[in-house]
């Protein structure tokens, strides 16, 4: 009966052209979209033809992309940069004013490459439909031809292609249209926007191939919000901390606010509230490198997160997404040299830090508590007690009001690590090494076995989260020191990789290889086995060992008795008692808890194989204009 009711609701809503999903049945009425349905012609996008009731499926999207390529063959290249788990092509559309499609040539000419990614959460497809319209207006109607005067666009219409085809009306309970949409995760239920550094998914590995090929100057990831209700239909945030920051904050951001406001949309900063309601204040979060924009920042490139507001109708959301992309490209074309030179300076500074290998690198940040007042364009809300949840129920009205709330303004390092000259990763840790290579990091290899003094870490054994997160049981550290730096002699077999810090992507290497990095290989569980005890003693053997040790060492006996008196769990466990003696004996495995990656301050003593760095091909082997219509 419930399913019949919901299907009937969908049918009624569809007839009204704008589908509020089942969750919106009791929402207050919302204003109509600012403009009527667009005039339809042969080049209208599928979303425009339906007056934004629907969004095109994968096959229909690819057909429209091919039409664009056929209409402007000199200015468009279609690239397949990978395959999904279910066998769909990952497709990028490259748009260049003069038909130059060589990344190396574009970098030499200081022409900015802008990478625009859509539908990573495939229920949030606003950017896809905005990008189709934008490419049409650049290539066909020519209304926006100036947006590629200097910039070259690499646009991924549908990144999470398998999730996109998990299509249905009930995939986004918080979202107001379109009638049907894709799913948040990929075919193996991985959230691709948590995978950029660990790179588990085939989609992520394809993305990294495309990133390394193009090395864009600016990255955009288009999304739709969850969370509170407010007046803004467009929100955004830009992650950057290098030389491009001044241009981003002083010129780009004000221009985005001005241009998008002039278009009739209501634009605001990315909003993440400290509590359940907006008056609690706006947090200053940090996108760690598991996220798209956090990863772009570690690659020394600005990354912009666009978040359209979920409760606005689909037409408002798509056209708002179009406007912020247009405004961004206007600024990038005008200030192309400023952006490119800032990125190149960031790369040089990273290389210099690695060459000098002095100082500390911040792995993560936390708010300092400093705030400023912010005028928030909110909607009034009321709070009532809910007999269903037993807690307070926040209900938003549609009455606009502007309220002043605190907004966090500053961050301080939460975890730091010393910058080495290089890391050495033992050859046997193949999964860790595979990810290093996927990130395009330049590596060297040991030509023969090597033993020498390095810096590493001795780590407490963590607890692991009981619930899986993105297919992993990640480390949840106990209170107190987690990993202590130690200098020790370690042995590395031939074939072990050496990752020099004197390279432009060194920050990615540090985030992956520093154990306390928020998205490090250790945090994601790729080194879990270093915490496992592999050899055990039988009770009757350990009993004899314990008695002999107690008889020989009065100090040890006093320590044991103190432990019995202070730790009830220890006193009640025969295994813990006996293992306590094994840990203090010559038979104990001293490698337990020792991080197997070494940090060195010089490469001179290492027996290195001289390796050739990967050479970027000017001709793209992945070019294929015939994208299959696999649905």
N, C-alpha and C positions, 0 to 999 in steps of 0.2 A: 504494500500500500504506500509506504514512504517513497519507494522508487517511482511509482506511478505519479505521485504528487510532484516529485522533482522534475520528471519528464514533462509533465503538463506545464510546470512553471517555465521550463526552457522554451516550450512552444509559444507560450503567451509572450514571453519576453522577446523572442525573435521577431514576432509580428510587429513589435514596437520599434524595431531596427536597432535597439541598443540593449544588449543582454546584460542585465545585472545578474551575476551568478547567484546561486541559491542563497548565499549568505546575506545578500543585500535586500531580501524581502522586507525586512523591517527597518531598513535605513531611511533617514529623512530624505525627502525629495531633493534632487540635485539639479542645478541649472542646465539648460540645454547647451549643447556645444555652441561656441561663439559664431560659427558660420554654418550655412546650409551645406548639403552634400555637394562635392565638387562636380563640375561639368565633366562628363565622361567622353573620352575619345580613344583612339587606337592605342595611345601610349599611357593611358591611365594605369596605375598599378592595380593589382588585384584587390588590395584593401580599399583603394579609392572607388573602384567599380561597385563595391558592395556598400558604399557609404560607411565604411569602417565597421560594418557588422562582423566581417570575417577577416582572417589573415590567411595567406596562401600556404599550402602544404609544401613540402620539400621539392617535389617534382615541378609544381607550378612556379615556385620561386626560381628554380634552375632554368626553366623555359624563358622566364622574363630576363634573366641574366644573359642567356644566349642571344636573345633578341637585341639587347644592348650591345653585345660584342659584334653582332652582325651589322648593326647600324653605324658603329664607329670602330671598324676593325683596326685602324691605325692607332687608336687611342686606348684600346682595351685588350688586356690579356686575361685569360682565365687559367688559374693554376689549381691543380689538385695537390694538396700538401699533406695528405694522409688519408687513412680510412678509419671509419668507426668500427666498433666491435661487431656491429650487425652488417657491415659491408657497405656503408654509404660513403661517398666521396666527400672529403672535407675540401671546401672550395673557397678560394679567394679571388676577388675581382680586382685587378690592378688597373688603375686609370692614370694615364700619362698624357699630357698635352701634346707632346711631339713624338710619341712612340718610343721614347727611351725607356727601356725596361731592365736595364742593367743596374743592379744595386751599386756596384762599384763605380760606374760612371755617374750615377746620381749623387753619390757621396762626394766624388771628386768635384762635381759642379756645385756642391753645397745647396742642393735642392732638397727641401725637407720631405721626408717620407712619413705619412700619417697612417697609422694602422687602426682601423675601426672594426671592432669585434661586436657581433650581435648574437643574441639568443644563446648565450652560455647557460643561462637558466631559461630553458626553451618555452616556458610558459610566459616569459617576459620578452615578447618579440617586437616591441614597439620600434626598436632601433632597426630591425630588419626592414620593416615597411618604410620607415623614414629614409633609410639608405637607398632603397630601390627608387624612391621618388627623387632623392638628391642626385643619384647617378643619371636618371632620366633628364633632369634639368641641366646637368652639366653637359651631357653627350648628345641629347636629341633636341630638346627645346632651346638649349644654349642659354637659358635664363641665368644659369649659375656657372657659365663657362669660365669666368674669372677665378673660380675656386681652385683651378688647377694651373693657374698661370705659372706658379713655381712649385707648388706642392704636387707630390705624387701620392695617390691614395691606394692603400691595400685594404680592401673591405671584405670582411667575412660575413656574408649574410646570415648564415646559420652555422654556428660553431658546434653546438650540441645537437647534431643532426638526428641521432637516435632518440634522444629525449623529445625532440621536436615532433617526431612521428608517433610518439605515445600521446596521441591527440584525443581530446575529449572536452566536454563542457564542465567537468568537475575537477579540473586540475589546479585551479587557483582560487581557493575559497575567499581570499581577500580582494580579488581583482574584478573591476567593473569592465568586462568585455575583453576581447571579442567573444563571439558565440562559443568557439572552441579554440583550444590552445594546446601547446606542448607541455612537457613535464620538466620539473626542475633538474633532475639528475640524468645521467646517461644510462645506457642499457644495463650496466652493472650496479646501478644505484649509487654511483660516485658523483659527488658535487664537484664539477670541474673547477669551480672557483674556490677550491681548497687544495688544488693539486699542482699548482705551478712549480713549486720547488721539489716536491717528492716525485712528481711525474709518473704516477702509476698508470694512468689511462692512455689508450692509444691516441685519443684526441689531443691530450696534453703533449705527447711526444711529437705529434704532427705540428702542433702550434710552435713548439720550440725549434723545429726544423725551419718553419717559416720565419720566426723571429730572427734566428741566426742568419738566415739568407738575406733578409731585408735590413735588419738592425734599424728599426724605425726611429724617427726623431720625436714623435709624439704618439702616445697610445690612448685609445678611447675604448671603454667597456660600457655598453649600453644595458641598463637594467630597469626594473620597475620595483618600487619600494614594497616593503611590508611596514607595519607599525602604525603610528598615530595618524589622525586626520588633521589636516590644516589646509590653508588656502593655496599653497604653492602647487603648481602642476609640474614644474621642472625644478629639480634640485641637482646639485653636482658638487664634487670635491676633487681637487687635484693633488696627488701625492708627488712631491718633489722636495729634495733637500740639497741640491747642488747649485751650480752656477745659473741654471735656468730659473731658479726660484724668484729672483728679482723681476724678471720679465713676466713670469706667471702671475705673481701676486700684485704687481704694480700696474701692469698694462692689460694682460689677458683677462684676468678675473673681472675687473671693472667693466671691460668691454663686453664680456658675455652678459653681465647683468643688464647693461644698457641696451644692447641689441635685442636680447630676448624679451625684455620688458616692452620695447618699442613695437615688437611684433604682436603684442596683445596677450602674451602669456605671463604667468606669475612665477618668477624665478627666485629661488633661495639657495642657501648653502646646503650641503648634505646635512641632514638632521638625524641625529641619533641621541635620544633623550636619556638622561641618567636614571629616570624612573618611568612609571607607567603613564604619566601625564606630562605635557610639555612644560608646565611650570617648574618641574624639577631641574630643568637646565639642560644645556646641550653639551654632550661629551666631546672631547677631542680624542677620538680613537686613532689607533695606528694600524694601518693595513700591513700585516706581516707578509713575508714573501709567499705564503700559501695563496694569497689573493692576487688577482691580476695586476692591480695598480701598485700593490706593494712589491710585486716582482719587478715591474717596470722600473720602479725607483732604485732597486738594487742593481739594475742594468744601466743606471745613470740616465734614465729617460723619464720625463714627466708622464704620469699616467692619470687620466681623467675618468672618474666614475660618474656616469650619468644615471640618475634615479628619477624616472617619471613616477608621479604619484598614483598609486594603485586604484584609488576610488574615483579618479577623474575618468570621463568616458574615453573610449579608444581613439576617437578622432582628435580630441584635445591632446592626448598623450603622444600620438604619432606626429602631429604637426609641431608640438613643442619640442620633440626630439629632433625633428628636422631643423628647427630654428637654432638650437644650440650647436648642432653640427655645422650649420652654415656660418654662424657667428665665429666659431672656432677657426674655420678654414679661411675666412676673411682675414683674421688676425695673423694666422700662420703665413699666409701668402705675403702679406705686407711686411712682416718681421722675419722673413725666412732666414736671412743671414744671422740675425740675433739668436734665434733658436738653435740653428745648426752649430754656430760657433760656441754657444754655451754648452751644448752637449759634447762637443769635441774637447772643450776645456775640462769638463767633468771627467772624461776618459783619461786625459793627460794627468789630472790630479790623482786619480785612482792608481794609475801606473806608477806615478812618483811615490805615492805612499807605500806601495809594494816594494819599490826599489829601496827606499829608505828603511822600511819595516820598523818604524818607530811609533810609539804611541798606542792608543787604544781605539778599538772599533766598537761602536754601539750596536749591539745585536737587537735590542728592543728598547722601547720607551714607555714611560708612564706619565700621566698628567701631574703637573706640579701643584695643582690646586688653584692657580691664578685664573681669574675670570674677568670678563668684561660684560657690560649690559648689552643685550641684543633685542631689538624690536621684532618680535615674532608675529607673523601674520597667521593667527590661529583661528580655530572655531571654538565657540563656547562648548563646554562639556558639563555634564553632571555625573555625580557618583552616587550609586545606590548599592545597598546590600543585596547580594544575589542569593536566593534560597537554593539555586541549582549548584553553584560552585562553592557556596559558603563564604565567599570573599566579596570584596567590593567590585562593582561592575561599572566600568567607564562607558558612558554613552555620549557620543559627539552629536551636537546639533549642527545645523548649517547656518548659524548666525556668526558672521565674521567679527573678529575683534583683534586688535593688536595689543599684545602684552609684552612686558619687558621681562626677560629671563636671563639668568647668568649663562655665559658661554665660556667653556674652558679655552685658554689661549696658549699655554706653554707646556712643553714636554721636557722631561729629563731622562737620561739613559737609565734603563732598568737593569740591563745586563751588558757587560762589556768584555772584550777579549783582546789580548795583545796581538798585534799584527806581526806575523812571522815573515821570513823570506819565502817560505814554501811549506806546504803540507806534504807528508808522505803517507799514502794509503796502501796498506799491504795488498798484494795482488789477489789474495784469496777473497777479499770483500768485493765480489764482482757486482752485486746489486748496487752498492754505493758508487762504484766506479762507473757503472753504466749511466747513472744519473749525472755524474760529473761531465761525461762526454756529451750527453744530450743537451746540456746547457751551453755547449760550444766553448767550454773552457780549454785553453791550450795546456797540454800536459807533456811531461817527459817521463821516461821510464828508466828504472834501474837496469843496467846491463848485466849486473851480477849481484849476488847476495851482498848485503851491507849491514854492518853492525856499528852503531855509534850512539853518542849521547843526543837525546832529543828532549823537547818539552812535550809532555802529554798531560793527561788528567787521571786522577784516581777518584772514582765516583762512588757515592753511596748507592746501594741497591734501591731503585725506585719502587714505589707501588705503581701498578698499572690500572688505568681506568677500567672498571668492570664492563661498562657499555662500550661497544665498538664505535669508533668515530672515523668515517671515511675508510672503512675496511681495516682499521688498525686499532689496537689497544695502546693508546699513547701513554707516555710516562707521566705520572702524577707524583711529583717529588714530595718526599717527606720534608718536614720543617728542618731548618738548619742548612749547613753547607751541602751543596749538591755534588759539585765536581771541583776538586782542588788541583791547581796546577802543580806538577812535579817534574823534576828533571831526572831522567833515568836513561840507562843504556837499553836500547831496543834493537831487535834484528828484523830486517825486511828482506823478503826473497826477491830474486831477480824477477823483473816484470812488474814490480810495485810501481805505482804511478806517483810522480812528483808534480804538485800543482803550484807553480810559481805565483806569487802575489803581484809580480810586475806585469800585470795585464789588465785590460779594461773591465773585465767581468769579475775581478777579484772579490768584490763584495758578495757575489752569489756563492763563491767558493766558501767564504767565511761563514755565511749563513747556513750552508749545508754541513760544514765540517766542524764548526764549533759546537760542542755538545749542548751548551746552554742556549743556543739559538732557538727561537720559538718554533721553527720549522726544520730543525736539523735532522740529519739521518738518525741520530740517537733518539731524539724525541719521537720520531715516527716509528721507532722499533726496529730499524735495520741493524742495530747492534745489540739487540736484546740478549743474545747468547753469551755476551761477556759477563753477564750477571748470574749465569747458571753454574751451579756446582756439578761437576761431571764425575768425580770419583768420591766414593763414600766408604766409610769403615763399618764393618759389622760390629754390633753392640759388644760382643764378647772380646773383640780385638781392642775397641776403644776403651773398654773398662780397664784393661791391663795398661793401656797407654796413659789413661788419666791417673791411675793410682801411682804409676812410676813418676809422672810429672809432678804430682802433689808431694810425693816423698822427697823429690830432689829440690823443690823450689818453694820455700815457705811464703815468699812474696806472692807467688801464683796462687797458693792455697788461700791466702787472705783475700785476694781479689775475687776468687771463686765464691767464697763465703759471703762477701759483700754483695755480689751479684745475686746470689740466692735470696738474700734478705730484702733486696730492693726491687726485684723484678718478679712479680708473681707468675707471669706467663712463662718466664724462663724456668722458674723453680718447678712448675707443673709439667714441664715437657722433658721427657727423657732424651728425646732426639736433640733438642737445643743444648741440653747439658753436655752430652757427649761430643756434639759437634763443636762446642766451645773449645774443647781441648784439641780437637783436630785442627782448628783454625790457628792454634798457637804452636803447632808442631811443624817439623820440616816437611811433612807430607801434604801440607795445605797448598793448594794451587794459588800462587801469588799473582796470577794474571786476572783473577776474578775482580771485576770492577775497574780494571785498568783499560782506559780507552786506547784502542789499537792504532789510532792515527797519531803520527808524530809531527811536531813543528820544529823546523830548523831555521837557523839564522844565516845560513850560507849554503849554496849549492856546490861550492868548489870541491868539497871532499867526497861528493857523491859520484859513483860510477854510472854516469848517465849515457843512455843511447841518444844520439842526436836524431830528433824526429822532425819531420816536415809538418808545419801547420796546415790545416785544411785550407785549400784555395777556393775562394768563391768563384763559381763559374758565371761568366757574363751571359751565356746562353742557358736558359732554364730548362733542365731535362724534364720538369714536371708539367710543362705547358701542354694542355690538352683542351681544345675548344669543344670537344664532344663530351660533355658531362652527362653521364647516364641518368635517366629518369627513374631511379630506383626509389620506390615508396615503401 
